[in-house]
Amino acid sequence: MRAPTALFILSVSVSVSVSASAGANTADKLSVKALLESGVSQMEAGKFDAACPELEES
């Protein structure tokens, strides 16, 4: 049950971050990518408390 929910959250986060960064400069895009990757890593490690804020910010 957690895996489908986590994948849904990830897909929504990616969609939002791609939309939001469409007009951003390269540095902003790299920052968003770093936050997203960190959030995904935290999520995969089961650290949802740390993952959610990073995914939300990305």
C-alpha positions as CSV (number, residue, x, y, z in Angstrom):
1,M,0.0,0.0,0.0
2,R,2.8,2.4,0.7
3,A,4.6,1.9,-2.6
4,P,1.6,3.0,-4.8
5,T,1.1,6.0,-2.5
6,A,4.7,7.0,-2.6
7,L,4.8,6.6,-6.4
8,F,1.7,8.8,-6.7
9,I,3.3,11.5,-4.5
10,L,6.5,11.3,-6.5
11,S,4.7,11.6,-9.9
12,V,2.7,14.6,-8.7
13,S,5.9,16.2,-7.3
14,V,7.7,15.7,-10.6
15,S,4.8,17.1,-12.6
16,V,4.6,20.2,-10.4
17,S,8.3,20.8,-10.3
18,V,8.6,20.4,-14.1
19,S,5.7,22.8,-14.6
20,A,7.1,25.3,-12.1
21,S,10.6,25.2,-13.5
22,A,9.7,25.5,-17.2
23,G,10.7,29.2,-17.1
24,A,13.4,29.0,-14.5
25,N,17.1,29.5,-15.2
26,T,19.7,26.7,-15.1
27,A,20.7,27.3,-11.4
28,D,17.1,27.1,-10.3
29,K,16.6,23.9,-12.3
30,L,19.6,22.3,-10.7
31,S,18.4,23.3,-7.3
32,V,15.0,21.8,-8.0
33,K,16.6,18.6,-9.3
34,A,18.9,18.3,-6.2
35,L,15.9,18.7,-3.9
36,L,13.8,16.2,-5.8
37,E,16.6,13.6,-5.9
38,S,17.2,14.1,-2.1
39,G,13.5,13.8,-1.4
40,V,13.3,10.6,-3.5
41,S,16.3,9.2,-1.7
42,Q,14.8,10.0,1.7
43,M,11.5,8.4,0.6
44,E,13.2,5.2,-0.6
45,A,15.0,5.0,2.8
46,G,11.6,5.2,4.5
47,K,12.3,8.7,6.0
48,F,9.0,10.3,5.0
49,D,9.3,13.1,7.5
50,A,12.4,14.3,5.8
51,A,11.3,13.4,2.2
52,C,8.0,15.3,2.1
53,P,9.3,18.8,2.8
54,E,12.1,18.3,0.1
55,L,9.6,17.0,-2.4
56,E,7.2,19.8,-1.7
57,E,9.9,22.4,-2.0
58,S,11.2,20.9,-5.3
